[in-house]
Amino acid sequence: MVADISFSIDSPAGNRNLSVSYERYGVGEPLLLLHGIGHHWQAWEPVIRILAAERDVIAVDLPGFGVSSPLPDGMRYDLSSVGSVLGSLCAALGIERPHVAGNSLGGLLALELGRAGLVRSVTALSPAGFWNERERILAFGTLKAMRAGARSIPLPVIEGLARTAAGRAALTGTIYARPGRRSSESVVAETLALRTAAGFHETLAAGRSVLFGEDVPDVPVTIAWGTRDRLLLRRQGIRAKRAIPGARLIRLPGCGHVPMSDDPALVARVLLDGSSR
């Protein structure tokens, strides 16, 4: 079920309403899914139905992405602010301490929720925040180039490219190891999501100073990294393990930065196992 929910949050300008779009499907313990920068909840579509057989799955458009409202003026897109918004979202949805899984930016936010004690378990797929400065600059430059391309290519050209495997690779090959597996409709939709993401630049700006160096001691943590991740290199997973010694570190063979469509069965199993700990 795709729906929108509005709830009140504290901002520098006082209480403001925020609208968040989400897909909710399945039965079992709640599992909150958080996408990466410039993406939308549909990134999780390849695994949602598998997960929904055992979990109450809630995949959300983060504030300022997809069709969710941007954060109010004056409110930063940093870990503290967005983490607080996600806590308010869970309260509005009536879910207390869900399991959470996130990819890239979503993985970093999932770890922040775990550190704050707001969730039962964390599964982070190629989470941001474990880079060195050179790696961060490379990743941010790549993301800016992808955004510029998405904004400059006319829609008919995007639609034409998305009809061919080579075109889908040109549009999304940076984040998928197997971009040909994406449908043309999905590639067009995610390219437009990147084009229109209101929170893109503010999120990058907030991320310049982010290094996740603290432990998450009281919550089970699983960190998984695609062996073909071209955006956040897999050696960053070793740093994540050092920062969070109790975490389980898993390789995702043949998967890219957004692994859900590269190997849905494997990723779903990792998420189910991670939310069973």
Order of alpha helices (4+ residues) and beta strands (2+ residues): beta-beta-beta-alpha-beta-alpha-beta-alpha-beta-alpha-alpha-alpha-alpha-alpha-beta-alpha-beta-alpha
